[in-house]
Amino acid sequence: MPMQMGKNTGDDFVDQKITLPTILAWQDGDAEERAFWQRTLGEADFAEGDLEHAQALLTAHDAVNRSVAVAHDHAVKAGAALAPAFIGDERTCTAGPRPCRRSTVCRAPRQLGTVSHFAAAPY
């Protein structure tokens, strides 16, 4: 997972970062689980095995997969919001600081309004 995320497992937990997966797990959790999150992320009171317990709670509440789904939904909405910036038969992109032709500069997929097009655009 560190190769995919660019950081080590548990870094956010130790740094007390409140991430969407932890928010979802807290929201779905019972009083005991919420007390765990408060002790660890709220008060930085860590004990042996807390990282493993946090991972188990995230898994039990499917918090990571649900967070990925939320991020995907936002990316699709962002792509749809940017799609009107692409005009003309040649798919000229006017969203960046300078217009570019998708076919010669961006080399993005033909389907406009997708996340991959905007991620590949050079602006």
Secondary structure, 3 states (H helix, E strand, C coil): CHHHHCCCCCHHHHCCCCCHHHHHHHHHCCHHHHHHHHHHHHCCCCCCCHHHHHHHHHHHCCHHHHHHHHHHHHHHHHHHHHHHHEECCCCEECCCCCCEEHHHHHCCCCCCCCHHHHHHCCC
